[in-house]
């Protein structure tokens, strides 16, 4: 099996890379071939603390990882402002690219990344982990059930957490030079992706940012929201994202015949058991003292965490390309680009005084 493993290089020692490297170590089709940091000492410590194989090469530059012939693919958890540079360089070096979200600061940057990947024939995927959880497949089955759920009419998603005083002062996600999208790019990415996922990636016609977003002193968004409108059949969506409110990871979807709700869609509260709740044909009980039927709980159990399933799927796609059995799977590019397009529309609406903005793909 070792000979068929996809050899990963990791650019940087971000905290999220600890979680993703753990997922790689749990995956039987991956090996961590190299880790690079701007500091060799930091890369050495990171490899040791996270139990990398002894065979993992440790570098004091990102370039060295990209130049390593024993690296097939790279995971890029760098600040968003650095994505376009390093993702493009990786693609030009024929390395497949697993890119942390948000993937870019705007769709123009993302198009540069995607163009480089396409030109080099390498696989691109963003690291939105919940997309790879088996629960996500089951939830989509519920939304697609015309008899029990009916036509989807409304989606609301909230993703938030309290950043804390240190986070709000020093984290890269509140630094305009590193991740200028702030909460919109971090937690908002998940909500927007959830809405698009629920609506089968049909883009809304318009986006209107909600008034009174919150900023830090450097002008980075700490909380915001928006409404999305498909301008036909009454289809709407809203989202709220924040670094200032209690941990929340909800999707609420309402159909003509049923409802669906999940409380932990980004990161399951329990790594091995992930529930969601559904109800169909709800009505008031006698004397309106309750509702019947009550929502039912569906639990999905897994052996491997969702991030391991993500890297395994990415490695499977890379393996197909490496063996000349397949071309890069382009659906992941489309999904990332549509998410970025909606983020850009929210930014444009805020800048235009919360006016309604048409979504252009």
C-alpha atoms as a printed R data frame, in Angstrom:
    type eleno elety resid chain resno       x      y       z
1   ATOM     1    CA   UNK     A     1   0.000  0.000   0.000
2   ATOM     2    CA   UNK     A     2   2.877  2.374   0.767
3   ATOM     3    CA   UNK     A     3   3.850  2.584  -2.873
4   ATOM     4    CA   UNK     A     4   0.438  3.847  -3.888
5   ATOM     5    CA   UNK     A     5   0.075  6.462  -1.185
6   ATOM     6    CA   UNK     A     6  -0.246 10.102  -2.207
7   ATOM     7    CA   UNK     A     7   2.713 12.039  -0.840
8   ATOM     8    CA   UNK     A     8   1.639 15.289   0.797
9   ATOM     9    CA   UNK     A     9   3.631 18.385   1.558
10  ATOM    10    CA   UNK     A    10   2.309 20.931   4.052
11  ATOM    11    CA   UNK     A    11   3.010 24.641   3.680
12  ATOM    12    CA   UNK     A    12   3.133 26.265   7.082
13  ATOM    13    CA   UNK     A    13   2.463 25.325  10.692
14  ATOM    14    CA   UNK     A    14  -0.985 26.859  11.190
15  ATOM    15    CA   UNK     A    15  -3.095 25.460  13.998
16  ATOM    16    CA   UNK     A    16  -5.596 23.980  11.525
17  ATOM    17    CA   UNK     A    17  -2.694 22.031   9.972
18  ATOM    18    CA   UNK     A    18  -2.481 20.033  13.205
19  ATOM    19    CA   UNK     A    19  -5.989 18.745  12.625
20  ATOM    20    CA   UNK     A    20  -5.520 18.042   8.934
21  ATOM    21    CA   UNK     A    21  -2.139 16.350   9.433
22  ATOM    22    CA   UNK     A    22  -3.777 14.098  12.033
23  ATOM    23    CA   UNK     A    23  -6.328 13.207   9.360
24  ATOM    24    CA   UNK     A    24  -3.514 12.363   6.940
25  ATOM    25    CA   UNK     A    25  -1.912 10.079   9.516
26  ATOM    26    CA   UNK     A    26  -5.260  8.262   9.904
27  ATOM    27    CA   UNK     A    27  -5.569  7.712   6.140
28  ATOM    28    CA   UNK     A    28  -4.166  4.607   4.479
29  ATOM    29    CA   UNK     A    29  -3.767  6.243   1.048
30  ATOM    30    CA   UNK     A    30  -1.619  9.195   2.223
31  ATOM    31    CA   UNK     A    31   1.819  9.814   3.640
32  ATOM    32    CA   UNK     A    32   3.208 13.130   4.878
33  ATOM    33    CA   UNK     A    33   6.303 13.534   2.766
34  ATOM    34    CA   UNK     A    34   7.357 17.075   3.730
35  ATOM    35    CA   UNK     A    35   6.582 20.059   5.933
36  ATOM    36    CA   UNK     A    36   7.856 23.572   5.306
37  ATOM    37    CA   UNK     A    37   7.849 26.733   7.392
38  ATOM    38    CA   UNK     A    38   9.592 30.092   7.266
39  ATOM    39    CA   UNK     A    39  11.432 28.845  10.352
40  ATOM    40    CA   UNK     A    40  13.234 25.496  10.196
41  ATOM    41    CA   UNK     A    41  13.085 25.159  13.984
42  ATOM    42    CA   UNK     A    42   9.338 25.701  13.913
43  ATOM    43    CA   UNK     A    43   8.889 23.069  11.195
44  ATOM    44    CA   UNK     A    44  11.017 20.566  13.152
45  ATOM    45    CA   UNK     A    45   8.982 21.163  16.310
46  ATOM    46    CA   UNK     A    46   5.687 20.907  14.408
47  ATOM    47    CA   UNK     A    47   6.650 17.581  12.827
48  ATOM    48    CA   UNK     A    48   7.716 16.181  16.200
49  ATOM    49    CA   UNK     A    49   4.720 17.428  18.183
50  ATOM    50    CA   UNK     A    50   2.286 16.034  15.620
51  ATOM    51    CA   UNK     A    51   3.994 12.645  15.303
52  ATOM    52    CA   UNK     A    52   4.977 12.864  11.649
53  ATOM    53    CA   UNK     A    53   6.763  9.823  10.180
54  ATOM    54    CA   UNK     A    54  10.532  9.769  10.530
55  ATOM    55    CA   UNK     A    55  10.688  9.838   6.726
56  ATOM    56    CA   UNK     A    56   9.027 13.278   6.579
57  ATOM    57    CA   UNK     A    57  11.421 15.886   5.221
58  ATOM    58    CA   UNK     A    58  11.511 19.177   7.117
59  ATOM    59    CA   UNK     A    59  12.283 22.457   5.371
60  ATOM    60    CA   UNK     A    60  12.804 26.053   6.387
61  ATOM    61    CA   UNK     A    61  11.033 27.429   3.290
62  ATOM    62    CA   UNK     A    62   7.822 26.803   1.406
63  ATOM    63    CA   UNK     A    63   9.709 26.723  -1.890
64  ATOM    64    CA   UNK     A    64  11.671 23.685  -0.785
65  ATOM    65    CA   UNK     A    65   8.442 21.715  -0.344
66  ATOM    66    CA   UNK     A    66   7.270 22.680  -3.826
67  ATOM    67    CA   UNK     A    67  10.644 21.719  -5.313
68  ATOM    68    CA   UNK     A    68  10.670 18.310  -3.647
69  ATOM    69    CA   UNK     A    69  10.111 15.581  -6.288
70  ATOM    70    CA   UNK     A    70   8.714 13.285  -3.586
71  ATOM    71    CA   UNK     A    71   5.700 15.565  -3.041
72  ATOM    72    CA   UNK     A    72   2.590 14.858  -5.138
73  ATOM    73    CA   UNK     A    73   0.187 17.297  -3.487
74  ATOM    74    CA   UNK     A    74   0.276 20.183  -1.055
75  ATOM    75    CA   UNK     A    75  -2.023 21.299   1.700
76  ATOM    76    CA   UNK     A    76  -1.992 25.100   2.002
77  ATOM    77    CA   UNK     A    77  -3.230 26.464   5.373
78  ATOM    78    CA   UNK     A    78  -1.530 29.852   4.972
79  ATOM    79    CA   UNK     A    79  -3.300 33.196   5.559
80  ATOM    80    CA   UNK     A    80  -5.751 33.983   2.768
81  ATOM    81    CA   UNK     A    81  -3.676 36.884   1.457
82  ATOM    82    CA   UNK     A    82  -0.908 34.385   0.615
83  ATOM    83    CA   UNK     A    83  -3.102 31.843  -1.161
84  ATOM    84    CA   UNK     A    84  -2.870 33.207  -4.677
85  ATOM    85    CA   UNK     A    85   0.948 33.263  -4.579
86  ATOM    86    CA   UNK     A    86   1.571 29.835  -3.115
87  ATOM    87    CA   UNK     A    87  -1.334 27.949  -4.679
88  ATOM    88    CA   UNK     A    88  -0.311 29.193  -8.127
89  ATOM    89    CA   UNK     A    89   3.336 28.280  -7.523
90  ATOM    90    CA   UNK     A    90   2.266 24.831  -6.327
91  ATOM    91    CA   UNK     A    91   0.176 24.268  -9.440
92  ATOM    92    CA   UNK     A    92   3.007 25.439 -11.677
93  ATOM    93    CA   UNK     A    93   5.234 22.861  -9.966
94  ATOM    94    CA   UNK     A    94   2.605 20.206 -10.849
95  ATOM    95    CA   UNK     A    95   1.524 19.764  -7.235
96  ATOM    96    CA   UNK     A    96  -2.153 19.092  -6.578
97  ATOM    97    CA   UNK     A    97  -3.677 21.738  -4.305
98  ATOM    98    CA   UNK     A    98  -5.801 21.259  -1.189
99  ATOM    99    CA   UNK     A    99  -6.470 24.858  -0.128
100 ATOM   100    CA   UNK     A   100  -7.818 26.095   3.182
101 ATOM   101    CA   UNK     A   101 -10.924 28.247   3.206
102 ATOM   102    CA   UNK     A   102 -11.583 31.009   2.482
103 ATOM   103    CA   UNK     A   103  -9.733 30.151  -0.702
104 ATOM   104    CA   UNK     A   104  -9.109 33.751  -1.798
105 ATOM   105    CA   UNK     A   105  -9.847 37.364  -0.974
106 ATOM   106    CA   UNK     A   106 -12.012 37.726  -4.091
107 ATOM   107    CA   UNK     A   107 -13.087 35.798  -7.153
108 ATOM   108    CA   UNK     A   108 -10.399 37.400  -9.306
109 ATOM   109    CA   UNK     A   109  -7.704 35.867  -7.109
110 ATOM   110    CA   UNK     A   110  -9.518 32.546  -7.109
111 ATOM   111    CA   UNK     A   111  -9.743 32.550 -10.895
112 ATOM   112    CA   UNK     A   112  -5.966 32.996 -11.023
113 ATOM   113    CA   UNK     A   113  -5.552 29.948  -8.774
114 ATOM   114    CA   UNK     A   114  -8.061 27.853 -10.693
115 ATOM   115    CA   UNK     A   115  -6.513 28.853 -14.008
116 ATOM   116    CA   UNK     A   116  -3.092 27.716 -12.831
117 ATOM   117    CA   UNK     A   117  -4.506 24.386 -11.658
118 ATOM   118    CA   UNK     A   118  -6.315 23.846 -14.934
119 ATOM   119    CA   UNK     A   119  -3.249 24.733 -17.017
120 ATOM   120    CA   UNK     A   120  -1.109 22.262 -15.079
121 ATOM   121    CA   UNK     A   121  -3.738 19.516 -14.972
122 ATOM   122    CA   UNK     A   122  -3.705 19.281 -11.182
123 ATOM   123    CA   UNK     A   123  -6.575 18.637  -8.792
124 ATOM   124    CA   UNK     A   124  -7.988 21.529  -6.769
125 ATOM   125    CA   UNK     A   125 -10.175 21.202  -3.685
126 ATOM   126    CA   UNK     A   126 -10.990 23.540  -0.822
127 ATOM   127    CA   UNK     A   127 -10.765 22.189   2.710
128 ATOM   128    CA   UNK     A   128 -14.431 22.549   3.710
129 ATOM   129    CA   UNK     A   129 -14.469 19.403   5.804
130 ATOM   130    CA   UNK     A   130 -18.176 18.948   6.517
131 ATOM   131    CA   UNK     A   131 -18.813 18.393   2.821
132 ATOM   132    CA   UNK     A   132 -17.174 14.966   3.188
133 ATOM   133    CA   UNK     A   133 -19.069 13.699   6.238
134 ATOM   134    CA   UNK     A   134 -21.529 10.846   5.475
135 ATOM   135    CA   UNK     A   135 -24.148 12.854   7.358
136 ATOM   136    CA   UNK     A   136 -24.029 15.441   4.571
137 ATOM   137    CA   UNK     A   137 -25.125 12.793   2.064
138 ATOM   138    CA   UNK     A   138 -28.000 11.719   4.311
139 ATOM   139    CA   UNK     A   139 -29.099 15.317   4.871
140 ATOM   140    CA   UNK     A   140 -29.189 15.894   1.124
141 ATOM   141    CA   UNK     A   141 -31.386 12.814   0.740
142 ATOM   142    CA   UNK     A   142 -33.871 14.403   3.141
143 ATOM   143    CA   UNK     A   143 -33.871 17.696   1.237
144 ATOM   144    CA   UNK     A   144 -34.379 15.827  -2.043
145 ATOM   145    CA   UNK     A   145 -37.402 13.839  -0.830
146 ATOM   146    CA   UNK     A   146 -40.305 15.506  -2.644
147 ATOM   147    CA   UNK     A   147 -42.892 13.539  -0.677
148 ATOM   148    CA   UNK     A   148 -41.625 14.159   2.864
149 ATOM   149    CA   UNK     A   149 -39.817 17.473   2.427
150 ATOM   150    CA   UNK     A   150 -41.391 18.973  -0.682
151 ATOM   151    CA   UNK     A   151 -39.970 22.078  -2.330
152 ATOM   152    CA   UNK     A   152 -37.217 23.907  -0.478
153 ATOM   153    CA   UNK     A   153 -38.339 27.459   0.272
154 ATOM   154    CA   UNK     A   154 -36.087 28.839   2.993
155 ATOM   155    CA   UNK     A   155 -32.632 28.210   4.460
156 ATOM   156    CA   UNK     A   156 -31.060 29.969   7.417
157 ATOM   157    CA   UNK     A   157 -27.548 29.280   8.672
158 ATOM   158    CA   UNK     A   158 -25.616 30.694  11.595
159 ATOM   159    CA   UNK     A   159 -21.963 29.951  12.262
160 ATOM   160    CA   UNK     A   160 -20.328 31.821  15.110
161 ATOM   161    CA   UNK     A   161 -17.999 31.536  18.066
162 ATOM   162    CA   UNK     A   162 -16.556 33.867  20.682
163 ATOM   163    CA   UNK     A   163 -13.026 34.670  19.608
164 ATOM   164    CA   UNK     A   164 -11.868 35.947  22.985
165 ATOM   165    CA   UNK     A   165  -9.642 38.916  23.779
166 ATOM   166    CA   UNK     A   166  -6.366 37.379  22.545
167 ATOM   167    CA   UNK     A   167  -7.984 36.193  19.319
168 ATOM   168    CA   UNK     A   168  -9.486 39.606  18.635
169 ATOM   169    CA   UNK     A   169  -6.110 41.244  19.103
170 ATOM   170    CA   UNK     A   170  -3.652 38.859  17.453
171 ATOM   171    CA   UNK     A   171  -5.319 36.215  15.273
172 ATOM   172    CA   UNK     A   172  -4.644 36.363  11.538
173 ATOM   173    CA   UNK     A   173  -8.416 36.377  10.911
174 ATOM   174    CA   UNK     A   174  -8.686 39.898  12.333
175 ATOM   175    CA   UNK     A   175  -5.590 41.243  10.570
176 ATOM   176    CA   UNK     A   176  -6.454 43.195   7.394
177 ATOM   177    CA   UNK     A   177  -3.076 42.345   5.860
178 ATOM   178    CA   UNK     A   178  -3.569 38.601   6.265
179 ATOM   179    CA   UNK     A   179  -7.292 37.756   6.229
180 ATOM   180    CA   UNK     A   180  -9.189 40.931   5.451
181 ATOM   181    CA   UNK     A   181 -12.527 39.110   5.035
182 ATOM   182    CA   UNK     A   182 -12.650 38.476   8.785
183 ATOM   183    CA   UNK     A   183 -15.728 36.651  10.043
184 ATOM   184    CA   UNK     A   184 -17.277 36.653   6.564
185 ATOM   185    CA   UNK     A   185 -14.393 34.636   5.157
186 ATOM   186    CA   UNK     A   186 -14.113 32.333   8.151
187 ATOM   187    CA   UNK     A   187 -17.524 31.488   9.607
188 ATOM   188    CA   UNK     A   188 -19.511 33.096   6.800
189 ATOM   189    CA   UNK     A   189 -17.859 30.783   4.258
190 ATOM   190    CA   UNK     A   190 -19.509 27.812   5.977
191 ATOM   191    CA   UNK     A   191 -22.971 29.350   6.045
192 ATOM   192    CA   UNK     A   192 -22.836 30.453   2.429
193 ATOM   193    CA   UNK     A   193 -21.607 27.016   1.379
194 ATOM   194    CA   UNK     A   194 -24.442 25.418   3.364
195 ATOM   195    CA   UNK     A   195 -27.034 27.574   1.616
196 ATOM   196    CA   UNK     A   196 -25.641 26.829  -1.837
197 ATOM   197    CA   UNK     A   197 -25.411 23.121  -0.982
198 ATOM   198    CA   UNK     A   198 -29.064 23.075   0.078
199 ATOM   199    CA   UNK     A   199 -30.121 24.784  -3.164
200 ATOM   200    CA   UNK     A   200 -28.043 22.397  -5.330
201 ATOM   201    CA   UNK     A   201 -25.533 25.190  -6.067
202 ATOM   202    CA   UNK     A   202 -28.036 27.296  -7.963
203 ATOM   203    CA   UNK     A   203 -26.821 30.812  -7.295
204 ATOM   204    CA   UNK     A   204 -29.204 33.424  -5.904
205 ATOM   205    CA   UNK     A   205 -30.174 36.277  -8.184
206 ATOM   206    CA   UNK     A   206 -29.466 38.937  -5.592
207 ATOM   207    CA   UNK     A   207 -27.726 39.436  -2.256
208 ATOM   208    CA   UNK     A   208 -28.469 42.151   0.297
209 ATOM   209    CA   UNK     A   209 -26.150 42.597   3.257
210 ATOM   210    CA   UNK     A   210 -27.838 43.259   6.580
211 ATOM   211    CA   UNK     A   211 -27.205 46.629   8.177
212 ATOM   212    CA   UNK     A   212 -24.998 47.243  11.183
213 ATOM   213    CA   UNK     A   213 -22.149 44.751  10.768
214 ATOM   214    CA   UNK     A   214 -19.488 44.952  13.477
215 ATOM   215    CA   UNK     A   215 -15.810 45.737  12.826
216 ATOM   216    CA   UNK     A   216 -12.588 45.898  14.778
217 ATOM   217    CA   UNK     A   217 -10.488 49.067  14.898
218 ATOM   218    CA   UNK     A   218  -8.670 47.991  11.718
219 ATOM   219    CA   UNK     A   219 -11.872 47.692   9.731
220 ATOM   220    CA   UNK     A   220 -12.100 43.880   9.670
221 ATOM   221    CA   UNK     A   221 -15.563 42.346   9.921
222 ATOM   222    CA   UNK     A   222 -16.302 40.705  13.270
223 ATOM   223    CA   UNK     A   223 -19.948 39.949  12.512
224 ATOM   224    CA   UNK     A   224 -22.309 40.362   9.580
225 ATOM   225    CA   UNK     A   225 -25.227 38.805   7.755
226 ATOM   226    CA   UNK     A   226 -27.110 38.889   4.485
227 ATOM   227    CA   UNK     A   227 -30.259 37.801   2.728
228 ATOM   228    CA   UNK     A   228 -30.203 35.886  -0.542
229 ATOM   229    CA   UNK     A   229 -33.066 35.828  -3.019
230 ATOM   230    CA   UNK     A   230 -33.685 33.557  -5.994
231 ATOM   231    CA   UNK     A   231 -36.524 35.800  -7.283
232 ATOM   232    CA   UNK     A   232 -38.786 32.890  -8.169
233 ATOM   233    CA   UNK     A   233 -40.958 30.397  -6.309
234 ATOM   234    CA   UNK     A   234 -40.410 32.329  -3.075
235 ATOM   235    CA   UNK     A   235 -36.951 30.852  -2.484
236 ATOM   236    CA   UNK     A   236 -34.910 32.789   0.077
237 ATOM   237    CA   UNK     A   237 -32.014 32.342   2.488
238 ATOM   238    CA   UNK     A   238 -30.319 34.274   5.268
239 ATOM   239    CA   UNK     A   239 -27.123 33.839   7.206
240 ATOM   240    CA   UNK     A   240 -25.322 35.327  10.181
241 ATOM   241    CA   UNK     A   241 -21.631 34.920  10.975
242 ATOM   242    CA   UNK     A   242 -19.663 36.233  13.934
243 ATOM   243    CA   UNK     A   243 -16.589 36.114  16.136
244 ATOM   244    CA   UNK     A   244 -18.610 37.693  18.947
245 ATOM   245    CA   UNK     A   245 -21.464 35.309  19.759
246 ATOM   246    CA   UNK     A   246 -21.662 31.895  21.380
247 ATOM   247    CA   UNK     A   247 -20.684 28.797  19.410
248 ATOM   248    CA   UNK     A   248 -23.390 28.030  16.876
249 ATOM   249    CA   UNK     A   249 -23.317 25.908  13.697
250 ATOM   250    CA   UNK     A   250 -26.913 25.667  12.538
251 ATOM   251    CA   UNK     A   251 -28.686 24.986   9.293
252 ATOM   252    CA   UNK     A   252 -32.468 25.308   9.282
253 ATOM   253    CA   UNK     A   253 -34.220 24.399   6.045
254 ATOM   254    CA   UNK     A   254 -37.975 24.670   5.488
255 ATOM   255    CA   UNK     A   255 -39.863 22.933   2.699
256 ATOM   256    CA   UNK     A   256 -43.470 22.830   1.648
257 ATOM   257    CA   UNK     A   257 -43.959 19.461   3.388
258 ATOM   258    CA   UNK     A   258 -41.173 19.223   5.957
259 ATOM   259    CA   UNK     A   259 -38.415 20.840   7.986
260 ATOM   260    CA   UNK     A   260 -34.784 19.939   8.562
261 ATOM   261    CA   UNK     A   261 -32.334 21.131  11.226
262 ATOM   262    CA   UNK     A   262 -28.737 20.399  12.178
263 ATOM   263    CA   UNK     A   263 -26.944 21.983  15.124
264 ATOM   264    CA   UNK     A   264 -23.290 21.110  14.469
265 ATOM   265    CA   UNK     A   265 -22.783 20.900  10.725
266 ATOM   266    CA   UNK     A   266 -19.289 22.445  10.571
267 ATOM   267    CA   UNK     A   267 -17.624 20.367  13.300
268 ATOM   268    CA   UNK     A   268 -19.777 17.652  14.912
269 ATOM   269    CA   UNK     A   269 -20.055 17.953  18.680
270 ATOM   270    CA   UNK     A   270 -19.108 14.269  18.803
271 ATOM   271    CA   UNK     A   271 -16.485 13.130  16.292
272 ATOM   272    CA   UNK     A   272 -18.017  9.664  15.944
273 ATOM   273    CA   UNK     A   273 -21.766 10.400  16.111
274 ATOM   274    CA   UNK     A   274 -23.453 13.174  14.128
275 ATOM   275    CA   UNK     A   275 -27.220 13.775  14.397
276 ATOM   276    CA   UNK     A   276 -29.733 15.871  12.517
277 ATOM   277    CA   UNK     A   277 -33.469 16.341  12.903
278 ATOM   278    CA   UNK     A   278 -36.368 16.109  10.487
279 ATOM   279    CA   UNK     A   279 -40.130 16.391  10.574
280 ATOM   280    CA   UNK     A   280 -42.818 16.129   7.913
281 ATOM   281    CA   UNK     A   281 -46.452 17.189   7.726
282 ATOM   282    CA   UNK     A   282 -46.376 19.054  11.046
283 ATOM   283    CA   UNK     A   283 -49.614 20.351  12.521
284 ATOM   284    CA   UNK     A   284 -50.913 21.742  15.782
285 ATOM   285    CA   UNK     A   285 -52.042 19.163  18.309
286 ATOM   286    CA   UNK     A   286 -55.517 19.246  19.871
287 ATOM   287    CA   UNK     A   287 -56.117 22.584  21.623
288 ATOM   288    CA   UNK     A   288 -52.818 23.786  20.145
289 ATOM   289    CA   UNK     A   289 -50.940 22.507  23.175
290 ATOM   290    CA   UNK     A   290 -48.142 21.105  21.047
291 ATOM   291    CA   UNK     A   291 -47.224 19.923  17.567
292 ATOM   292    CA   UNK     A   292 -47.452 16.518  15.942
293 ATOM   293    CA   UNK     A   293 -45.506 14.667  14.873
294 ATOM   294    CA   UNK     A   294 -42.434 15.560  16.878
295 ATOM   295    CA   UNK     A   295 -39.138 15.875  14.969
296 ATOM   296    CA   UNK     A   296 -37.213 12.643  14.623
297 ATOM   297    CA   UNK     A   297 -33.471 12.319  15.159
298 ATOM   298    CA   UNK     A   298 -31.213 10.631  12.639
299 ATOM   299    CA   UNK     A   299 -27.742  9.653  13.885
300 ATOM   300    CA   UNK     A   300 -24.821  8.931  11.599
301 ATOM   301    CA   UNK     A   301 -21.867  7.060  13.100
302 ATOM   302    CA   UNK     A   302 -18.424  6.993  11.527
303 ATOM   303    CA   UNK     A   303 -15.052  5.420  12.263
304 ATOM   304    CA   UNK     A   304 -12.908  8.166  10.747
305 ATOM   305    CA   UNK     A   305 -13.311 11.923  11.309
306 ATOM   306    CA   UNK     A   306 -14.631 14.047   8.455
307 ATOM   307    CA   UNK     A   307 -11.255 15.640   7.745
308 ATOM   308    CA   UNK     A   308  -9.763 12.171   7.187
309 ATOM   309    CA   UNK     A   309 -12.560 11.393   4.742
310 ATOM   310    CA   UNK     A   310 -11.791 14.688   3.004
311 ATOM   311    CA   UNK     A   311  -8.086 14.026   2.525
312 ATOM   312    CA   UNK     A   312  -8.793 10.450   1.480
313 ATOM   313    CA   UNK     A   313 -11.175 11.636  -1.227
314 ATOM   314    CA   UNK     A   314  -8.658 14.219  -2.405
315 ATOM   315    CA   UNK     A   315  -5.940 11.557  -2.499
316 ATOM   316    CA   UNK     A   316  -8.239  9.239  -4.449
317 ATOM   317    CA   UNK     A   317  -8.736 11.919  -7.099
318 ATOM   318    CA   UNK     A   318  -5.003 12.583  -7.263
319 ATOM   319    CA   UNK     A   319  -4.319  8.857  -7.572
320 ATOM   320    CA   UNK     A   320  -6.612  8.647 -10.586
321 ATOM   321    CA   UNK     A   321  -4.769 11.506 -12.273
322 ATOM   322    CA   UNK     A   322  -1.354 10.106 -11.388
323 ATOM   323    CA   UNK     A   323  -2.312  6.722 -12.858
324 ATOM   324    CA   UNK     A   324  -3.658  8.356 -16.042
325 ATOM   325    CA   UNK     A   325  -7.091  6.938 -15.294
326 ATOM   326    CA   UNK     A   326  -8.906 10.246 -14.793
327 ATOM   327    CA   UNK     A   327  -8.726 13.983 -15.309
328 ATOM   328    CA   UNK     A   328  -9.097 16.507 -12.460
329 ATOM   329    CA   UNK     A   329 -12.601 16.587 -10.974
330 ATOM   330    CA   UNK     A   330 -13.914 20.075 -11.767
331 ATOM   331    CA   UNK     A   331 -16.971 20.126  -9.493
332 ATOM   332    CA   UNK     A   332 -14.808 21.267  -6.580
333 ATOM   333    CA   UNK     A   333 -13.632 24.277  -8.551
334 ATOM   334    CA   UNK     A   334 -17.239 25.181  -9.356
335 ATOM   335    CA   UNK     A   335 -18.380 24.849  -5.750
336 ATOM   336    CA   UNK     A   336 -15.508 26.988  -4.458
337 ATOM   337    CA   UNK     A   337 -16.043 29.637  -7.095
338 ATOM   338    CA   UNK     A   338 -19.780 29.933  -6.414
339 ATOM   339    CA   UNK     A   339 -19.099 30.303  -2.695
340 ATOM   340    CA   UNK     A   340 -16.556 33.030  -3.408
341 ATOM   341    CA   UNK     A   341 -18.944 34.809  -5.797
342 ATOM   342    CA   UNK     A   342 -21.557 35.109  -3.033
343 ATOM   343    CA   UNK     A   343 -18.939 36.349  -0.552
344 ATOM   344    CA   UNK     A   344 -17.918 39.000  -3.088
345 ATOM   345    CA   UNK     A   345 -21.565 40.025  -3.474
346 ATOM   346    CA   UNK     A   346 -21.942 40.453   0.303
347 ATOM   347    CA   UNK     A   347 -18.801 42.611   0.379
348 ATOM   348    CA   UNK     A   348 -20.117 44.682  -2.530
349 ATOM   349    CA   UNK     A   349 -23.485 45.179  -0.834
350 ATOM   350    CA   UNK     A   350 -21.827 46.377   2.376
351 ATOM   351    CA   UNK     A   351 -19.599 48.789   0.454
352 ATOM   352    CA   UNK     A   352 -22.603 50.098  -1.510
353 ATOM   353    CA   UNK     A   353 -24.542 51.072   1.593
354 ATOM   354    CA   UNK     A   354 -26.351 47.734   1.970
355 ATOM   355    CA   UNK     A   355 -27.956 48.006  -1.424
356 ATOM   356    CA   UNK     A   356 -29.116 44.887  -3.224
357 ATOM   357    CA   UNK     A   357 -26.406 43.457  -5.470
358 ATOM   358    CA   UNK     A   358 -26.954 41.182  -8.439
359 ATOM   359    CA   UNK     A   359 -24.971 37.961  -8.311
360 ATOM   360    CA   UNK     A   360 -22.895 37.480 -11.451
361 ATOM   361    CA   UNK     A   361 -21.071 34.210 -12.017
